[in-house]
Amino acid sequence: MDQSFIGKIGSKVDETGVSKKISGESGTADKSATGPASTGDTVQLTNSAKLLERLEKSLASLPDVDSNRVAEVKAAIENGQYSIDADAIADAMIRFDQLLGD
């Protein structure tokens, strides 16, 4: 297959989750150069992949920093009301490490 054509054939999943075949700009390939006509490559996304794509779009629309939460923590620190539970933090770090180890 012509290297310039790679990446121009595939499938696209629209918002309803329906897979549609898409092809390169020319629409057809030269049969003498590529041999027998092929049906083209297709890709189907799993439900998990579709969910991940929707989640990524949702996260992209959120701000990087929650300004309200930052202001709350800053005020609590300044007022001496912010407390740190070192044991809870250590336990969470151990659980996270155990998840990564399995």
Phi, psi and omega in degrees: 000142179299128184298330180288344182272342179296136181092348179264351178245135178179205175225158182233137177256120179279183185299336180274356179088009181275132180277130179234140179280134175236155181221177181293175184296326185288334178085325179224155178254155176288112185297328181290331182274331185253355181087212182299150179296137179249160181277349180091159180271144176229155179229135174239129180275141175286166177300324179296319180294321178295319178297316179300319179297317178295320179296319179299319178295320179295316180293327180295334181276349180275151177290154180293329183232134176274095185301323179296317180294320178299317179296320179297314181293319179299316179294320179296320178296314181297326181274356181076018182260358181270120179243149181248128178260093184299324179295318180295321178294316179297318178298318179295321179295320179294316179297318179297317179297321178294323177296321180289330183284337183279000000 
